Amino acid sequence: MAKKSWIAREKKRRETYEKYKEKRRKLKEEGRWVELQKLPRDASPVRQNNRCPISGRVRGYMREFGVSRIVFRELALKGEIPGIRKSSW
């Protein structure tokens, strides 16, 4: 489980990005790079990490399913992900 502070920080980054999204788009279209640099760093979409909503894990995140590899395996073994089952040969 990830630290609560990391999860809270990521949530704050997403909120900051949403707040400045339209303003960033306008400044980029107009080519006003100096004003763009004055915006908060967290207003950039690059600063966001994909994070598993269940475990809070950043590494091993599977975009297609929206969870980390460890949580994916647990859910797949329980049969909670439709169309996924453990292979055997």
NUKOLTOR-405305 format. One record per residue: residue in three letters; residue number from 0; x, y, z of N, C-alpha, C in turn. Coordinates in steps of 0.001 Angstrom, whole numbers. Atoms other than C-alpha are relative to their C-alpha. Layout:
# residues N
+------+---------+---------+---------+---------+---------+---------+---------+---------+---------+---------+
: rolo : drenvex :     nc1 :     nc2 :     nc3 :    cac1 :    cac2 :    cac3 :     cc1 :     cc2 :     cc3 :
+------+---------+---------+---------+---------+---------+---------+---------+---------+---------+---------+
:  ALA :     NUM :       X :       Y :       Z :       X :       Y :       Z :       X :       Y :       Z :
...
+------+---------+---------+---------+---------+---------+---------+---------+---------+---------+---------+
***
This chain:
# residues 89
+------+---------+---------+---------+---------+---------+---------+---------+---------+---------+---------+
: rolo : drenvex :     nc1 :     nc2 :     nc3 :    cac1 :    cac2 :    cac3 :     cc1 :     cc2 :     cc3 :
+------+---------+---------+---------+---------+---------+---------+---------+---------+---------+---------+
:  MET :       0 :     841 :   -1183 :       0 :       0 :       0 :       0 :     882 :    1240 :       0 :
:  ALA :       1 :    -761 :   -1243 :      91 :    1329 :    3403 :    -955 :    -309 :     898 :    1195 :
:  LYS :       2 :     203 :    -940 :   -1091 :    1756 :    6136 :    1610 :   -1167 :     925 :    -332 :
:  LYS :       3 :    1160 :    -879 :     184 :   -1316 :    8299 :    2101 :     418 :    1358 :    -558 :
:  SER :       4 :    -467 :   -1301 :     473 :     748 :   11423 :    1453 :     255 :     -19 :   -1508 :
:  TRP :       5 :    -246 :     101 :    1447 :    1733 :   10171 :   -2031 :   -1315 :      20 :    -767 :
:  ILE :       6 :    1310 :      40 :     641 :   -1871 :    9445 :   -2914 :    -638 :    1387 :      33 :
:  ALA :       7 :     553 :   -1347 :    -123 :   -2948 :   12867 :   -1616 :     705 :     973 :    -937 :
:  ARG :       8 :    -772 :    -866 :     895 :    -161 :   14568 :   -3587 :    -432 :    -189 :   -1449 :
:  GLU :       9 :     443 :     289 :    1369 :   -1259 :   12848 :   -6772 :   -1397 :     575 :    -255 :
:  LYS :      10 :    1340 :    -565 :     130 :   -4861 :   13900 :   -6167 :      64 :    1510 :    -173 :
:  LYS :      11 :    -180 :   -1445 :      92 :   -3746 :   17494 :   -5661 :     528 :     392 :   -1381 :
:  ARG :      12 :    -529 :    -268 :    1343 :   -1777 :   17356 :   -8943 :   -1098 :     -70 :   -1044 :
:  ARG :      13 :    1095 :     131 :     966 :   -4833 :   16167 :  -10840 :    -955 :    1196 :      86 :
:  GLU :      14 :     877 :   -1163 :    -184 :   -6952 :   18968 :   -9359 :     637 :    1266 :    -569 :
:  THR :      15 :    -708 :   -1171 :     525 :   -4311 :   21584 :  -10233 :       3 :     -21 :   -1519 :
:  TYR :      16 :      13 :     131 :    1454 :   -4109 :   20255 :  -13784 :   -1367 :     388 :    -557 :
:  GLU :      17 :    1348 :    -314 :     470 :   -7890 :   20462 :  -14201 :    -299 :    1497 :     119 :
:  LYS :      18 :     242 :   -1417 :    -237 :   -7917 :   24002 :  -12791 :     629 :     865 :   -1095 :
:  TYR :      19 :    -739 :    -823 :     951 :   -5342 :   25337 :  -15269 :     -27 :    -528 :   -1441 :
:  LYS :      20 :     -19 :     643 :    1311 :   -6102 :   23106 :  -18279 :    -368 :     965 :   -1129 :
:  GLU :      21 :     466 :    -917 :    1056 :   -8020 :   25698 :  -20291 :     971 :    1167 :    -182 :
:  LYS :      22 :    -949 :   -1123 :      69 :   -5605 :   28497 :  -19443 :    1293 :    -416 :    -705 :
:  ARG :      23 :   -1203 :     512 :     666 :   -2619 :   26360 :  -20518 :    -224 :    -126 :   -1500 :
:  ARG :      24 :     297 :     186 :    1421 :   -4307 :   25543 :  -23813 :      24 :    1338 :    -735 :
:  LYS :      25 :      36 :   -1323 :     637 :   -4942 :   29220 :  -24590 :    1391 :     603 :    -126 :
:  LEU :      26 :   -1351 :    -560 :      36 :   -1418 :   30287 :  -23694 :     865 :    -713 :   -1043 :
:  LYS :      27 :    -770 :     753 :     998 :      51 :   27517 :  -25860 :    -394 :     399 :   -1415 :
:  GLU :      28 :     463 :    -398 :    1329 :   -2107 :   28473 :  -28847 :     540 :    1367 :    -394 :
:  GLU :      29 :    -458 :   -1355 :     272 :   -1068 :   32116 :  -28547 :    1523 :     106 :       1 :
:  GLY :      30 :   -1458 :      -9 :     -15 :    2603 :   31196 :  -28087 :     589 :     875 :    1085 :
:  ARG :      31 :    -466 :    -839 :   -1112 :    2935 :   33096 :  -24811 :     720 :    -887 :    1011 :
:  TRP :      32 :    -757 :     980 :    -766 :    5694 :   30939 :  -23328 :     409 :     528 :    1376 :
:  VAL :      33 :    -412 :    -557 :   -1294 :    6731 :   33331 :  -20537 :   -1124 :    -142 :    1020 :
:  GLU :      34 :    1146 :     156 :    -911 :    3243 :   33357 :  -19021 :    -249 :   -1468 :     312 :
:  LEU :      35 :     186 :    1442 :    -193 :    3058 :   29586 :  -19489 :     953 :    -523 :    1073 :
:  GLN :      36 :    -986 :     434 :    -990 :    6212 :   29164 :  -17407 :    -347 :     477 :    1412 :
:  LYS :      37 :     366 :    -534 :   -1313 :    4675 :   31201 :  -14583 :   -1108 :    -810 :     677 :
:  LEU :      38 :    1019 :     860 :    -595 :    1900 :   28645 :  -14051 :     665 :    -997 :     946 :
:  PRO :      39 :    -579 :     993 :    -909 :    2395 :   26088 :  -11255 :     504 :   -1221 :    -765 :
:  ARG :      40 :    -562 :    1192 :     648 :    4494 :   23060 :  -12161 :   -1028 :   -1123 :    -107 :
:  ASP :      41 :     980 :    1089 :     -10 :    1692 :   20705 :  -11225 :   -1138 :     221 :    -986 :
:  ALA :      42 :    1020 :    -252 :    1010 :    -504 :   22332 :  -13883 :     314 :    -738 :   -1296 :
:  SER :      43 :    -396 :     729 :    1196 :    1401 :   20320 :  -16484 :    -499 :   -1450 :      79 :
:  PRO :      44 :     493 :    1385 :     -34 :    -131 :   16953 :  -17462 :    1118 :   -1030 :     140 :
:  VAL :      45 :   -1131 :     917 :     -76 :    3345 :   15385 :  -17561 :     331 :    -359 :    1444 :
:  ARG :      46 :    -329 :     220 :   -1398 :    3629 :   15662 :  -13793 :    -858 :   -1079 :     663 :
:  GLN :      47 :     904 :     982 :    -590 :     808 :   13157 :  -13203 :     527 :   -1412 :    -213 :
:  ASN :      48 :    -357 :    1410 :      96 :    1483 :    9491 :  -12511 :   -1275 :    -828 :     -21 :
:  ASN :      49 :    1097 :     960 :     -81 :    -832 :    6607 :  -13189 :     167 :    -752 :    1309 :
:  ARG :      50 :     -78 :     634 :   -1308 :   -1653 :    5141 :   -9803 :   -1179 :    -945 :     169 :
:  CYS :      51 :    1043 :     999 :    -240 :   -3602 :    2024 :   -8867 :    -968 :     540 :    1052 :
:  PRO :      52 :     960 :    -518 :    -980 :   -6828 :    3079 :   -7130 :    -168 :    -893 :    1228 :
:  ILE :      53 :     181 :     933 :   -1117 :   -6802 :      -3 :   -4891 :    1223 :     -11 :     918 :
:  SER :      54 :   -1208 :      96 :    -814 :   -3187 :    -306 :   -3740 :     786 :    1297 :      58 :
:  GLY :      55 :    -738 :   -1249 :      38 :   -1895 :    3154 :   -4651 :    1355 :    -128 :    -660 :
:  ARG :      56 :   -1301 :     295 :     604 :    1036 :    1572 :   -6474 :     167 :     711 :   -1340 :
:  VAL :      57 :    -291 :    -679 :    1251 :    2702 :    3512 :   -9317 :     650 :    -958 :    -987 :
:  ARG :      58 :    -713 :     922 :     886 :    5015 :     859 :  -10716 :    -872 :   -1205 :    -331 :
:  GLY :      59 :     753 :    1174 :     405 :    3544 :   -2013 :  -12653 :   -1455 :     300 :    -267 :
:  TYR :      60 :    1383 :    -412 :     272 :     403 :     -66 :  -13567 :    -401 :    -489 :   -1384 :
:  MET :      61 :     504 :     500 :    1284 :   -1658 :   -1697 :  -16340 :   -1115 :     930 :    -471 :
:  ARG :      62 :     958 :    -997 :     473 :   -3432 :    1022 :  -18331 :   -1322 :    -610 :    -447 :
:  GLU :      63 :    1211 :     619 :     557 :   -5882 :   -1325 :  -20003 :   -1027 :    -339 :    1078 :
:  PHE :      64 :     894 :     406 :   -1076 :   -7315 :   -2431 :  -16665 :     -81 :    1024 :    1128 :
:  GLY :      65 :      36 :   -1067 :    -983 :   -6510 :     613 :  -14518 :     427 :    -400 :    1396 :
:  VAL :      66 :    -496 :     444 :   -1300 :   -4840 :   -1334 :  -11700 :    1452 :    -459 :    -141 :
:  SER :      67 :   -1372 :     494 :      34 :   -1355 :   -2502 :  -10749 :      10 :   -1492 :    -314 :
:  ARG :      68 :    -123 :    1410 :     390 :     -47 :   -5905 :  -11797 :    -369 :    -939 :    1142 :
:  ILE :      69 :     283 :     854 :   -1149 :    -408 :   -7305 :   -8286 :   -1505 :     -86 :     244 :
:  VAL :      70 :    1452 :     -33 :    -190 :   -4038 :   -6221 :   -7889 :    -684 :    -696 :   -1170 :
:  PHE :      71 :     559 :     664 :    1174 :   -4742 :   -7395 :  -11445 :      14 :   -1507 :     182 :
:  ARG :      72 :    -118 :    1451 :    -187 :   -3494 :  -10867 :  -10599 :   -1006 :    -509 :    1035 :
:  GLU :      73 :     957 :     408 :   -1034 :   -5596 :  -11045 :   -7436 :   -1431 :       0 :    -533 :
:  LEU :      74 :    1352 :     -84 :     547 :   -8740 :   -9900 :   -9248 :    -242 :   -1071 :   -1054 :
:  ALA :      75 :     144 :    1021 :    1035 :   -8101 :  -12275 :  -12140 :    -182 :   -1386 :     616 :
:  LEU :      76 :     130 :    1310 :    -650 :   -7687 :  -15251 :   -9808 :   -1360 :    -163 :     668 :
:  LYS :      77 :    1334 :      58 :    -593 :  -10952 :  -14375 :   -8082 :   -1091 :     -65 :   -1066 :
:  GLY :      78 :     968 :       5 :    1088 :  -12641 :  -14149 :  -11482 :    -813 :    1271 :     -88 :
:  GLU :      79 :     737 :   -1257 :     -20 :  -13660 :  -10523 :  -11025 :     236 :     860 :   -1236 :
:  ILE :      80 :    -241 :    -728 :    1244 :  -12255 :   -9355 :  -14371 :    -570 :    -851 :   -1128 :
:  PRO :      81 :     615 :     811 :    1039 :  -14471 :  -10526 :  -17225 :     947 :    -239 :   -1174 :
:  GLY :      82 :    -816 :     362 :    1149 :  -12713 :  -12366 :  -20018 :    1431 :    -363 :     332 :
:  ILE :      83 :   -1373 :     324 :    -411 :   -9535 :  -13007 :  -18017 :     -47 :   -1231 :     892 :
:  ARG :      84 :    -134 :    1158 :    -872 :   -8575 :  -16341 :  -16575 :    1432 :    -494 :     -46 :
:  LYS :      85 :   -1368 :     477 :     -89 :   -5369 :  -18008 :  -15523 :     232 :   -1083 :   -1045 :
:  SER :      86 :    -282 :     993 :    1037 :   -3757 :  -19939 :  -18313 :     692 :   -1214 :     614 :
:  SER :      87 :    -703 :    1224 :    -413 :   -2561 :  -23495 :  -17925 :     192 :    -870 :   -1233 :
:  TRP :      88 :    -278 :     881 :    1137 :    -945 :  -25906 :  -20353 :     807 :   -1181 :     435 :
+------+---------+---------+---------+---------+---------+---------+---------+---------+---------+---------+
***
